[in-house]
C-alpha cells in the first residue's frame, strides 16, 4: 500500500513537472555547460570554471543554504523543510571532503565520502518513512515541486558528467569534464540556494488547507487522481 501511494504521488509529480512550459528547469545546467565552453574557446576568466574556485566557493554557498533551510524548519516545523535542511547538511559534509582542519596545533584531513554514502541511504529511508508528510508539504505548491525537480535534475546532470556519461557526446569532453562537472555542480548549488530563499520567504508557516493527493482508486489502479480537502 505504501509503495503504491509513493508511486502514485511520483506519477502526479511527473505529470505536473514534465511539460513543455517547464523546460526552463534545464537552463541552470545548460548555462553552466555553455559557460565552460565559452571560457575554453575565448580564453576569458578561466578561473571561473576551475576546480579550485568552485571547490572553495561551494562549501560557503551550501552552508548558507543549510542555514536558511534550518531556520525555516525551526520556524515552521514543516517536514519538507526539515528534510531539505538535513539534505543540505549532507551536501555540506560532502563538500568538506578532503579538507584539512587545524585543531589544537595539529592538522587533520577530513574524509567524508563513505559517511555521505551512508547518510544518503539514511535520507532515502527517512523519505520512505515520512513520505506522507513530505508529499503533503510538497503538494501545497506546484511551483515548489517544479523547482525541486529542477534542482534534482541539475545535481543529477553534474553526477552524470562526473561519471563520464557524455563521453563521445560533448565536444572535448575528455579535456573539459572536470570544469564541466564542477561548474554544473556549482550551478546546482545556486539553484538550490534560490529554492531555499523561496522557501524561506514564500512558504507559509500555516499548514495548507487544501492539498492535492492521491485517491484510493489510484493506489489500486495507478491511473486516477483526485483532490481531497484537509481542515487545519
Secondary structure, 3 states (H helix, E strand, C coil): CHHHHHHHHHHHHHHHHCCHHHHHHHHHHHHHHHHHHHHHHHCCCHHHHCHHHHHHHHHHHHHHHHHHHHHHHHHHCCHHHHHHHHHHHHHHHHHCCCEEEEECCEEEEECCHHHHHHHHHHHHHHHHHCHHHHHHHHCCCHHHHHHHHHHHHHHHHHHHHHCCCCCCCCCCHHHHHHHHHHHHHHHHHHHHHHHHHHHHHHCCCCCCCEEEECCHHHHHHCCCCEEEECCC
